[in-house]
Structure formats: structure tokens, C-alpha cells
Amino acid sequence: MTAAGRTTPPTARRADVRSRLRSTGPVVIRPADGDDLEGVVAVGRAAWRETHATLYSPELIELFLDKWWTAGANAPAIRSGRTIVADRDGEIVGMASYGVTDGRFVVWKVYVHPDAQCSGIGGRLLEAVEERAAGHDAVYLTFTDGNTRAESFARTRGFVHDGREQQNGLPDVLWMRRGLGEAAPEVSATDVSATDVPATDVPSATEDGDDRP
Ligand SMILES: CC(C)(COP(=O)(O)OP(=O)(O)OC[C@H]1O[C@@H](n2cnc3c(N)ncnc32)[C@H](O)[C@@H]1OP(=O)(O)O)[C@@H](O)C(=O)NCCC(=O)NCCS
């Protein structure tokens, strides 16, 4: 039972326990489908927990995992075609999701399994999302203040500070922005074989709601 009085769903708990990756082959970046739901949740829970361990109390981490990293919380963005996955030998090693909120094209999530980070997967996921931002003048990215890896990742890719939101005594939420008229900076080569499925069926720029973190 968590601080919120809710029980972590068994599927998500199993996915948390299975924290080591089995796959080693080339990574394919492609739109998610319904069969990816468990893998998306597993990657998000592993990466979210590790990333926020020094930013939130253990109780709050469980609360946020139960709020944002469940099958129910991630199914709508998969169903509506707003989730991209990194698939290595059939195992989901990274995910990104996006949507249009208040007229802004927002990358709500970019999460790579801790065992698969720093090999170019996050960069490829972000590029795949940006391909889907046609018609928008900028892409926005949001993360918790103190998440230095996310900030460095964003700055290296041309994002600049755009604003911050206070959260009742918790660390602020930072917003960064990259204008799409501006060329994306070159980022160093990766050791991951690149197979990226291009954007063919881009969801229309309607309002999708808030889908953080
Ligand atoms: C931020 C995050 C998505 C980056 O994913 P990643 O797969 O590690 O990203 P990349 O490998 O493309 O790039 C990460 C770094 O690895 C380096 N790198 C990339 N390929 C490399 C390689 N082959 N060898 C060594 N380093 C490499 C890059 O230079 C890059 O450094 P930089 O970000 O300071 O520019 C990942 O750390 C993560 O999931 N964090 C937790 C979730 C989070 O905070 N998400 C952001 C907010 S939504």
C-alpha cells in the first residue's frame, strides 16, 4: 500500500522487479501500439524512480508512480498515437510521449531504461517526436528542477529555459523550449544501430490535455 492508500497494480510491480534488460541488438524507434503498454510502463517506472530518488521522498515517489506510471495513465497516449517507443529485440528500452496543450507542442515524457542510457536512444526518441511537430513553431519539454541529466540533455539539443512552475513546497517544474525554425545542434555519434520509423500518421494539432511527467 502506498502513501496514497492505493495498491501498486500487480503488472506494474512485476515490471519494476524485472529491472535488468535482456536485449542487446539494434534499436528500432517506432510508434507504440497496445502490445507495448506493459513495456512502456516498466521503462517509465524504472527510469522515473532512479531519476527522482534524490528529488522526492520515497513516499512521494510511490505516489507519483501510482499516478503517472500505470497502464491506465499511459494507455490514452498510446491509443491516440502520441507515444513513440525504442524497441530492442522486442523489449521496450525507451519511450516518449507528446501532445498539444494550450496550443503548445509538449514532449511530456522521454524515458530511457537506466541500463540503456547514454547510447543515443533518448536523442533518437526526441528527434522522432520533433518530426511530429509539423505546424508548430516550437517544442516544449518539462521536468523537475534538479533533474540535471534532463537539463543537460535538453540544452545539448538546443532547448533554452522558458519558465518554471511552483508546486506547493516541492521542487519546481522547469519548462524548456526549442524553436523549430532553429536548426537542431549536431549531437555526437551513438553506438545504437539506427532504424527509425518516420512520422506517417501524425495526429492533428488538437488539444490533448496535460500528460506529465
Ligand atoms: C534524459 C534521458 C531521456 C536521456 O536519454 P539517453 O538515452 O541517455 O540520451 P542520449 O544517449 O541520447 O544522450 C545522453 C548523453 O549520452 C551521450 N551519449 C550519447 N551516445 C553516446 C555514446 N555512444 N557513448 C557515450 N555517450 C553517449 C550524449 O552525449 C548525451 O549527453 P548530453 O545529454 O549531455 O548531451 C535519460 O537520461 C532518462 O531517461 N532520464 C530519466 C527521465 C527524464 O528525466 N526525462 C527527461 C524529462 S521528460
The ligand as a Gaussian input file, in Angstrom:
#p B3LYP/6-31G(d) Opt

LIG

0 1
 C       17.278000      12.292000     -20.275000
 C       17.300000      10.899000     -20.914000
 C       15.972000      10.679000     -21.648000
 C       18.421000      10.817000     -21.919000
 O       18.354000       9.554000     -22.553000
 P       19.689000       8.866000     -23.135000
 O       19.298000       7.678000     -23.917000
 O       20.661000       8.670000     -22.050000
 O       20.122000      10.017000     -24.123000
 P       21.320000      10.013000     -25.176000
 O       22.118000       8.758000     -25.033000
 O       20.747000      10.352000     -26.495000
 O       22.140000      11.249000     -24.664000
 C       22.573000      11.296000     -23.311000
 C       24.029000      11.596000     -23.245000
 O       24.756000      10.478000     -23.643000
 C       25.816000      10.889000     -24.510000
 N       25.972000       9.823000     -25.478000
 C       25.141000       9.522000     -26.493000
 N       25.631000       8.460000     -27.173000
 C       26.776000       8.093000     -26.519000
 C       27.711000       7.049000     -26.709000
 N       27.623000       6.193000     -27.708000
 N       28.732000       6.956000     -25.818000
 C       28.853000       7.808000     -24.799000
 N       27.988000       8.817000     -24.573000
 C       26.975000       8.951000     -25.423000
 C       25.367000      12.150000     -25.166000
 O       26.457000      12.998000     -25.410000
 C       24.422000      12.722000     -24.165000
 O       24.977000      13.724000     -23.361000
 P       24.122000      15.092000     -23.182000
 O       22.701000      14.711000     -22.925000
 O       24.760000      15.798000     -22.048000
 O       24.247000      15.745000     -24.499000
 C       17.558000       9.792000     -19.870000
 O       18.649000      10.159000     -19.070000
 C       16.378000       9.484000     -18.995000
 O       15.550000       8.636000     -19.312000
 N       16.280000      10.187000     -17.857000
 C       15.187000       9.964000     -16.939000
 C       13.899000      10.584000     -17.426000
 C       13.988000      12.084000     -17.644000
 O       14.489000      12.795000     -16.795000
 N       13.472000      12.502000     -18.817000
 C       13.514000      13.900000     -19.208000
 C       12.308000      14.655000     -18.808000
 S       10.788000      14.118000     -19.514000

